[in-house]
Amino acid sequence: MLTLPAAALAVALVFAQPQGDTLRLAEAQRTARAANPMLRAERLAALAARERIAPAGALADPQFEFGLENRMLKGFGTEDPMTMNTFRLSQMMPWPGKRTAARDGATALAEADSLTALEQEAMLSARVAMAYLEAALADRVLGVMGETLHLLRGFRETAMGMYRVGQGIQQDVLQAQVNVARMTADTVAMSGERAAAAARLNALLAREPDSLVPALEYPGVGDTLPSMDSLAAMAYRGRPALAAAQARIAAADRALDAARRESYPDVMFGAAYQARPRYDDMMSLMFGVNLPIWGGAKQAPMRREREAMRAMEDARLQDLRNETWAELAALRARANRAVQLDRLYAEEILPQAKAAVEAAQSAYRVGKADFMTLVESQMTVNRYQTERLRLVADYHGARAEIEALLGGPGALP
């Protein structure tokens, strides 16, 4: 557990960082995209999927056979005209279209995996933004707490001074000490939250959990976001997960096409050379087909399976579109709420709350207000300042999540 001096030192170090030591959000997101091991795993999965394309459309390996045929059991001789050394080569040729369907299906699945990696990259950027904002918010709240603690100590000195000259009561002094101790405890707790947020950020950046996270930027609340129709159109056009779902539907279509072609036979071509030690050599040509006569037990269930999987992928796409709309609506409402409340706090609530503190302090000094009125007024200012900082984090957090649904950082104008 941090002591108050340690917490105060941590806050001082954060805000004493020179401008060049500031870790910016865009830089943190670039670092995560380059170093995060989970994202690297997704990219490797996409690379592995691309390597499945060529094998999916390749011919089966040809078969080569060598045989010593019609040898006499006695002496293993070669006098009989049927004795021969046989060299046989055969190749199975799938029915036209089967290889193309398999190759196109593998291509579509590889495209889906590549798009899934892009989706994970966008989501990682949003997670980095959330952890970044949590740490930056803790820094700013600690600053507000430090200012409030300084004011509460001033109130305590005022209460003690008035008590010493007989113009105050001991209860005010005790109450002042309680509020100073409470704010001290809140500062220690917030320092712990900052350390936890920094550890989460370091984990996303693939750094050691206790690596120093320097000063962080903290922009103000921006403007309201575009309309839902505009956001949805951008998401349907740019979200990788939706494009990946479309690619999986294409893969399911090709798999269904391949299943339908399973009712057609594959063709086998072969040639053999027969070397007879004591007679003229011979050769043979062969042609054969497999007979898919068990369609009711094999090919028909396969087609029904692929039809169900095609319908499943279509349902998943529709669900993802609906989910995307719902998430965008909730996040947009959250961001616009933060914009509206921030303006209200900045233009009306905070100025009035600060004026109330000044009035209460003047009234207390002349005995026209009790001490708790003064303390409560100051704590109200502290609460509103903290809430305004949280609104900033809420706005930018919602914006980061919206950009992830639209395709990644920079998707919003």
N, C-alpha and C positions, 0 to 999 in steps of 0.2 A: 504494500500500500504506500502510495506517495504521500509524503508530508506536504504541508503547505509551502514551505520554502522550495521543495523540489518541484512542485506543480508550478509555482510562480516562475522558477528558473526555466522550466520547459516552455512556458508561454513566452518568456522573454527571448529565448533562443529562437523560437519560431518567428516572432515578429522582428527580430534583429537581423534576419537573413538579408544579405544584399540582393539587389534586383537580379543579378546574374545567377543567383542560386535558386531562383524560383522554378519549381517544377510545374510546367504548364500542362493543361489537360491534353492538348493535341500531342505533345511529346510523350506523355504517359501512354496514350492509346497506340502510338506508333511502336513504342517499346513492347507493349503487350502483344501486338500483332506479330512482331518479329520473334519474341522469345517464349510466349506462353506454350507450355507443353501439350495442353489439351487441343489447342488450335493446330499445333504441328501434327498431332495424331490424326485430326480430321483431314488435313491436307495429304498425309501419307495414305489414308484410306482412299481418297480420291485418285491418287497416283496409282494405287494398286488396282482400282476399278478400271482405269484406262488400259492397264496391261492385260485385262481380260478380253478386250475387244478382238484382237487378232486371233487368239485361240478359239473364240466362239464361232468364227466364220471359217476356220481352217478345215481342210479335209482330214478324215481319220488317217492314222498312219498306215501306209501300205504293209502288207504281210509278205514275208519271204520264207519259203520252206525249202529244205534240202532233205532228200530221202534216198535210201538205198532200197530199191524195190525188187521184189521177186527173187531174192537170193535163196539159193538152195540151203537147207538146213545142214546138209552133209557137206562139209568143206567150205561152205559159204562161197561157192564157185560162181562163175559168170558164163557158163556154157549155154544156159537156156536162153532162147530168143527174147523172153519177157523180162530178163534181168536188165535193169537200167539204174542209172544214177539220175535222180530227178531234181531239177531246179524250178521252183514255182514262185511266181510273183502275182499278187492280187491286190486290187484296190476297190474299196467300197465308195460309191458315188451317191450322195444323198439326192433325193428327189429335188428337181429344180425349185428354188425358192427357200428351201430349209436353211441353207447356210446364210443367205441374205437376211432372213428373219432373225436368226440367232445373232448375227453380227450387229444388226440394227438395234436389237434389244439390248445387247451389251453396251453399245454406244450410248443409248438413252440412259441406262443405269449409271454409266460413268459420268454423264453430264449431270445427272441428279446428285451424285456424290460430290462433284465439284461445286455445285450450287449449294449443297448442304454445308460445305466448308466455308463458303462465303457467308451463309447465314450465321454460322457459328462465329465468324470473324466480326460481323455486325453486332451480334449479341455480346461478344467479349468487350467490344468498345463501350457498349452501354453499361456493362458490369464495372468496367474501369471507371467510367464517369460516376457511377453511384458511390463506389468506394472513395474516389477522389473527393466528391462533394461532401461525403460524411466527414472526412478528415478536415477539409477546409472549413466546413461548418463548425466543427469542434474548435478550431483555431479562433474563429470569430466570436463564438459564444464565450470562450475563455477570456477574450479581450473585454467583452461586455461585463462578464463576471468580475474581472479585475477592476474595472472602473466602478462598478457597483460596490465592491468590497471597500474600495478607497473611500467612497461616499459614506458607507455605513460606519466606517471607522471615524470619519469626521462627525457623523451624528452622535456616535458614542462619546467623543470628546466634548461635544456640545452638552450632552446630557450630564456628563460628569462635572463639567464646569458649572452648570446651573445648579447641580446638587450641592456642590461645594459652597456656593454662595447662598444656599437656602431657597433658591427659586425653582428647584426641581425636586423630584422624588426619587427614592432609591429604585423603585420599580422600573423607572425609565432607563436607569443605568443597566440594570440586570437584563431588561428586554433588549437593549442595544447590544450587549455582549452575546446574548442568544442569537440574534440575527447575524452578527459577525461570524459566529461559529457555524451557523447554518450555511451561510454563503461560502465559507471556507470548505465545508464538506462537499457542497455542490461543485466547487472548483476542482477538488480532488477527483470526484466521480467523473466529471467531464474530461479531465486529463486521461483517465482510464479509457473512456470512449474514444478519445483521439488516438491513443496507442492501438486500440483494437482495429479502428478503421485503417490506420497506417499498415498494420500487419496484413489486413485483407488486400490492400492495394499492392503491397510488396509481393504477395502470393500471386496475384494476377500478372504482375510484371516479371515473374520468375526470379525474384530476388530473395535474399535471406529475410526471414520474418522480422528481424530486428534491425534491418538496414534503415539508415536515417531517411526520413521523408521530409524534405526541406519545406520552406514556405510554399503555399499553394495559392494560385490565383482564385479570385472569387468575384465574378462579374455580377452586375445587378440584374434585376428582372427585366426581360425584354418585352416585346410586344405580344399581343394575342396571336394565336396561331391561325393558319388558314382554315377554311371551312372543312366540314367533314367530307363533303363530296370531293374536294381537292386532295385531301389527305388520302382518302380511299383510292382515288385514281392513281396517285403516286405509289401507293403500296402495291396495288394490283399490277402496276407496271414494273416496279423496281424491287419488290421483296424477293430475295433468292429462294426462300422456302416455298413460295407459290410457284415459281418457275421450276423448282425441283419436283414439286408435286405434278406439274404438267409433264415433266420428263418421265416420271414414273408411270404416268398414264400411257405415254407413248411406248414405253418398254412393255407394259402389260398388253397393249395392242399387238405388238410384235410377237410376244409370247403366245397370245391367242392364235395369231396367224400360223405360228410354228406348230401349235397343237393340232390345228385343222389339217395341216399337211402330213401329220403322222399317219393318216389313213392311206397315204400313197407309199408304195414300196420304194426302198432304196435298191440301187443296182450295183452289182459286183462284177467287175471285169478281171480276168486273169489270163495269164500265159504261162506255159510250162515247157521246159526243154528237157528231153529225156536222152541221156547219153548211154548208149548200149556198148559195152566194152568189145563185143565180138561181132556186132552187126551195125547196120546203118543207124545213125541217130534219128530221133523223132521230135516233134513239137506238138503242143496242144494249145488251143484257145478255149477260154471258158467264159460263160455269161450266166449270171444268176440274180435272183431277186429274193428279198425276204417277203413273207406272206403275212400281212397284217389281218389275220382272220379272226382275231379275238377282240374286235372293236368294242363290243359291249362291256368287256372287262378291263380294257386298257385305254384305247384311244378316246372313247366317249367320256369316261370319267375325267380324263385329262383335259378335254375341252371344257367340261363343266367347271372344273377347278379354275382354269384360266379365265373363264367368263366371270366367275365369282371374284377373282382377284382384280380383274379389270373394274368391276363395279365397286369393289372396295376402295381402289385408288381414286375413283371418281368421287366417292363419298368423302374420303379424306380431304380432297381438294376443296370440296364445298364447305366442310367443317372448318378448314383452315381459313378460308375466305371470311366466313362468319366470325370466327375468333379474331381475325385481324381487325375487322370492322369494330367489334366490341372493344378490343383493347385500345384502338385509336380513339374511340369515343370517350372512354374513361380517362385516358391520358390527356386528351385535349381539354376535357373539362377540368382536370386537375391543374394543368398549366394556366389556363385562362382564369381559374379561381385565384391562383397565386398572383397573377398580374393585377387583378382587381383589388384583392386584399392589400397588396403591397402599396398601391396608390392610396388606399384608404388610410393605412397606417401612417404613411409618409406625410400626407397632406392634412389629415385631421386628428387622428387619435394620438400619435406621438407628440405633436406640438402641445396639445391640450394636457397630456399627462405630464410633460416636463414643466409646463406652467403651474400645474397643480403642486408639483414638488417644491417649486420656488415659493409658492404662496404658503404651503404648509410649513416650510422651514422658517419663513419670516414670522408666521403666526406663532410658531412654537417658541421662538426666542422671546416673544413678548407675552407669553403665557395665554394666548388665545386659541391654541390647538394642543391636543395631547400628543405624546410622542408616537403612539401607534399610528396616528393619522399620517405623520411624517414618514415613518418607515413603510407603511403600506403604499403611500404615493410613490416612493422610490422603487419599491418592488414591482409596482405596476409598470413603471417605465422599463425596468429590467425585463419584465415579461414580454412587453410589446416589442422591445428591441430584439430580443431573442426570437420571438415569433416571426418578425420580419426577416431575420436571417434564415430561419427555417423555410420561409416562403421562397427565398432565392434558391435554396437547395431543392425544394420541391419543384419549382419551375424548370430548372435545368435538368433535374433528374427525369422529369416527364418528357422534356424535349429530347434527351438522349435516348430514352426508350422508344419514342416515336421515330427518331431517325433510324434506329435499329430495325423497326418494322418497315421503313421505307427503303432500306438497302445499306445504311451505314452512315457514319459521320459526314456531315455536309449535305445530306439529302434535303434538309429544309433550307429555304432561302434565307 
